[in-house]
Amino acid sequence: MSKPLVSFILATYNRRDSLIRSINSIFNQDYDNFEIVIICNSTDLTPSLFRQGGQFYGDDRINYNHYSERMGVIRARNRGYEISSGDICITIDDDAVFENPNVTKNIVKHFQQNQEVGIVAMRVINFFSGDIEFPHQGSHLQNKIPFIKPQIKLEDRSGHVEKTTLFMGCGNAIHRKVFEEIGRYSPIFDYGVEEFDLSLRVLDAGFDIVYDPESTVIHYESPKGRFSEKKVQKELYKNRLAASVRNHPIRYVLFSLILWTCRLLIRSNGDIVLWIKSLAEFSRYIPELLKDRDPLSEKSIRKINELNGRVY
């Protein structure tokens, strides 16, 4: 069986040393038919790596693209998918590496053996804490509201590949046929929830998402995030509501409004001003969201529930 071209997509911003580590991790994969598409918005010394005299200058396996404007991870990844050539797009964060050299071969095998697979979700482990970032092992929301089930089925430690309902942006593989049928990430989701939104649309289109615990990335996530806690909570709130309006039947839209409002207020210790600002920002997107609205079928909702996922 021939080897399909794999496009590794790396969106990067001011993480020169981490990016070097990620690129070398790709070079160490036991798979030789690939390209690396880099979308860079960096203002540090990262571009020098790809100029004459730089560490990666002249390497024809790398397609380096620099944009002076700050694009954000969603627009940057979408640009990477757009200009890449591979049938399979593997995305890892610029501060992540593959756990072993066989990850790419494992991923390609899933797509070759099952034409219904649209996305392969990878296991993500935090380098510093050793915690499993994906699959999520629980949430603040579940601890506060006991009847809320996990976003996806928790890892059973069996090591088995199985169908699931979600993936994480830090490490995943998406077949190009997904983009051709349902499009790429919506630019509305400029921080968070984009994977949830795309997952709902992938499942509703009839594709499968499979989770492979043998395909693991190690995430060197900095304990210090790029955004303040208030910014994170605001973005997650409005993006959860946006995903609901785009994808849910009306009954779930109303439920999501109540649920995620409760979550925001719990996480912010009752910050009403933050809630009002978040709601106001969300309201600006409503006309565009209604234009893109395509509610899940009842069949898809049953499928998500049967896979122990969470529709909302």
N, C-alpha and C positions, 0 to 999 in steps of 0.2 A: 504494500500500500504506500502510495507516494506521500511525502511529507508536505503538508500545507504550509504556506508562508504564515508565520506568526508575527504580529506587530505588537511590540511592547510599547505601551503608552506611558510616558512620564511627564507629568506637569510639575514644574518646579519654580520655587520662589525663594531666593536667598538661603539656600541650603547646599552650598558648594560641596562640603566634605561628605555630607549625607548622600548627595547625588552621585559622587564618585563611587561610594560603596554600593549603591543600588545598581549602577551600570556594570560594575565588576561582577555583581551577583548574577546579572543576566548573561554576561560573557561566560560564566562558570556553568551555565546550564548545558546538559547533555543533549543539545538540540541545535542543529546548525543552519536551519532555514528560517532566518528571522531578520527583522529590522527593529531598530529602536527609534521611536519618534519622540523627540523631546520638545515640549512647549515651555519656553522659558520667559518669565517676566522679571527675572532677577535684576537687582541694582547693585549686587556685590560683584565679586570676581568670577562668578560662575561662567559668564560668556568666554572668558579667557581660556577655558578648558578646550574650546572648540575652534579657537583661532590658531593661526600659524604659530607653532612652538608649543601649543597646549597639549595636554595629556591625550586628548581624543581627536586631535586635528587630523584630518585626512582619512579617518576610519569610515569606509563606505557602508558599514553596517548601521551608522548613526545618521538620522535625518534630524538635524538641529534647526530649530525655528525660534527666533527671538522676537518678542513683541514688547515695545516699550511701555505700553499701557498695562496696568494691573487688571488681568482678566478674571481672576478668581478661578478656583479649581474646576468648576462645572464648565464654563466656557472654554477653558484651556483643554480639558479632556475632550470635549466635543470637537474642538479644532483638531486635536490629535487623531480622533477617529475619522474625521473627514479627509485628512490628507494621507492617512495610512493606506497601505496596499494589501495587507494580509486578510485572509478569510477569518482569522481568529485574532481578536484584540485582547491582550493580557495587560491589565492595569495594576500597577503597584504604586504606592506613595513614594515620594522622593526620599523618605526616611525609612524605607522598608527594604528587606532583602528576602530572597528565597531560602527556605530552611535547608534544602538539599538540591543536587543537580538534576533530579528526576521530575521536578514539578511540571515543567513544560511538556514533557512526554506524557505524563499522566493526564494533563488537561486535553491535549490533542486527542488522546485515546477516547475520552468521553464523547467528544464531538463526532469522531469517526464511527464509533460503535452505536450511536443512537442519534438519528437525525432530528428527533424531537427536542434534544437539548439545545437551549438557547443561551444559558448562562451556567458557568461553573463557579460556585461560591467556594472560596478558599478559607482555610482555617487561619486565624490571625492571633498571634501571641505577642504580648508586650515584652520587649527585651528586658526592661528594667524591673518590672514587678513579677514577670512570669505568668500574669493573668491571661486568660483567654478573652480576647476582645470580641471575637466572633467564633462560634455562635455566642450571643449574649447570654450570660449566666444568670440574668435577673435584672431588675431595674428598680430605681427609686420609686417609680409609680406603682409597681407591684407590691413593694413593701408597705406603702401607705394605703393602697386600695386592694385588699386581698383578693377580690373576685376578678381582678384583671389578670388574664393569663399571659405567659411570655409572648414576645413578638413572634418567635419561631420556636420550633421544637428544640429543646436543649440537647446538647451532645450526649449520647448514651455511652460513649467510651468504647463502643464495639469496633470502631475503626471502619465501619461499613459506609460505602457510598450510598446516599439516599436522596430522594427528592425532598426539596424544601421550598420555602416561599419567600426567601430574602437573601441578599448578599451584602457584602461590605465593600465600600469603595477602595479601601486600603489594599485589597487583594482579590481580584476576580478576573474572569475571562468571559468575553461576550462574542458570540458568533456574528459575523457581518449580516447574516440574514435577519437578525433582530432589528438592526438599524434600518434595513431596507423596508421592513414591514411596519414598524411602529415608530421609527425615528430615534433620535438620540435623547439625552437628558434635556428636560425643559429648563431654559435659562432662568425661569422664575425661582428655581431652587439654588440660590447662590451660596447657601451654606446649610447643608444637612437635608435629609429626607429624600434626596434625589434617588437613592437606591430603592427606597420603599415605593416611590411613585413609579419608577421604571419596572420594578418587580411586578406590581399589580397589572401593568399593561402587558408585560411579557406573558404572564400566566393567562390573562384574558384572551390573548392572541393564540393560545394553544401550545405555547412552548413550555418546556420543563426547565426548572432550576435545580441543579444537583449540587449537593454539598459533599466535598471530598476532603476528609481529614488528613489524607496523605499529601495533599497539596497545601502546604503551609508557608505563610510569610511571617517573618519576625519584624515587628514594628518597633523602631527606635524612637517612639513618640516622646517628644520633649514634655516634661511635666508642666512646662509653662506654655499655654496655648497662645495662638495668635490673637485671640479676641477675649474681651472681658466676659465674666460670667453672665452679666445682664444681656450683653449682645448675643451670646449663645442661646440663652433662654428665649429671647425675643424671636430669633431666627427660627428656632425649632418650633415654636408655637405657630407662627404665621405659615411656615412651610407645611406643618401637619394639617392645618386647615386647608391650605391650598391643594394638597394631595387629595384630601377628602372631597373637595368640590370638583376636582378633575375626574375622580375615579369612583366615587361611592354613590349608591342609591341614596335618596333623600333621608331615609331613616338613619343611615350611618353618618350622614353629614351632621344631622342634629346631635347625634350621640357624640361625635368627635368634638363638636364645639363645646359641649359640656365637659367632656373628659379632659381635653387638653387645656381648657381654662382652669379646671381644678388643679391640673399638674403644674401649670405656670404659677398659680397662686401659692401652691404648696412649696415649690422650689424657691420662690422669691420671698417667702415669709410674708405673704399677703400684700405684695407691692401692687396696689391698684393702679398707680400711675404707669408702671411698666406694662400692665395688662392693657390699659387704654391705648398706649402708644403702639403696642404690638397689633392690636385689633385695627387701629387706624391704618397702619402700614399694610396689613393684609387686605383691607377694603379697597385699596388702590388697584389690586390685581384682579378684582372680581370680574370685570368685563372680559379680560383675557382668559380667565379661568373658565367662565361660562362658554366662551367660544371653543375652548379645548375640551369641554366636558364630554366624557364618554364612559358612562357608568358600567361597572362590572356586571356581567351576566350572573344570574342566580347559579348557573352551573359553575362558574369560576369561584363564587363565594363558597359553594359546597366543597370545591376542590381544596381551597385554602384551609377550611375547617378540618377536612379529612386529613390534611398533612400537618395538623396541629399548629398551624400558623394563626396569625391574627389579622383579620380583615382591616381593622381600624388602626 
